[in-house]
Amino acid sequence: MHKYFFYITILIAITFEMNSQITSPTMFNILLDNGVNKPWDNLVLGVAPNATEKMDSIYQEYEIPDFPFPSGIFTAVCLTYDSTEKKDIWSYRSIYGPTGDNKKFMIKYRFRVFYGYSNYVRMSWLPPPPEIDSAIIMDSFGGYKFKVNMKEKLEGRNDEILVENFDVYVYYNFTNVGVANQSSDNINIYPNPAKDVLILTADETIKMIEVCNIFGVSLFNKNINDKEIKIDISALNPDVYLLKLFKYNNEVIVKKIIKE
């Protein structure tokens, strides 16, 4: 019996104005691993301030041809409603624009899993950041077979292979998350800008770091378990990047770094 390991990494790429409205993309990278094939990491969900209700090439949203996948394949795709084509389409990335006043809103995503030869799927994820009140994954029957809130647990398992469509209800809340709130985290990064090495010091132990580009795409991560960290960025191209810091209390802090 093949085993699936479904790993959801929350990739946050957020820069806030003082009005606490979202100004940069917030993305969720979903990594699938069934223990047999190479990990599948093309599935991305998220929000962006200028995203539309159609495929946006700027966020690498491209429609996948609507053809049946062969049996035994190991992959997953987003099912996104395109208001321009007025139909559900398949894509590996599903990026929506914020709704309402850009501070508190819910977006529903749907993705489809192709199990290959496995008969169950296990899902696990890093702790959601404070900008998310709750993120609930459930089967498309309203949670009859599978339902987990990512803010309450860090993994869930579905044993019903007939359940292949999953809905993700993400409740965003940017009301109390602004630049002022993030400036009191007692984390120092220097030099910044830097050419080769960043040095980071914190008042609490950092569990893991992750470096992303400005669109939230992960470039590399490393387990740390320390309060003082040296980060080699010599392989990065000169640009602006986002450094995510994961604490043991499930808090995720995002810092902007500049590679010269």
Secondary structure, 3 states (H helix, E strand, C coil): CECCEEEEEEEECCCECCCCCECCCEEEEEEEECCCCCCEEEEEEEECCCCCCCCCHHHCCCCECCCCCCCCCEEEEEEEEECCCCEEEEECEEEECCCCCCCEEEEEEEEEEEECCECCEEEEECCCCCCEEEEEEEECCCCCCCEEECCCCCEEEECCCCCCEEEEEEEEECCCCCHHHHCCCCEEEECCCECCEEEEEEEEEEEEEEEECCCCCEEEEEEEEEEEEEEECCCCCCEEEEEEEEECCCCEEEEEEEEC
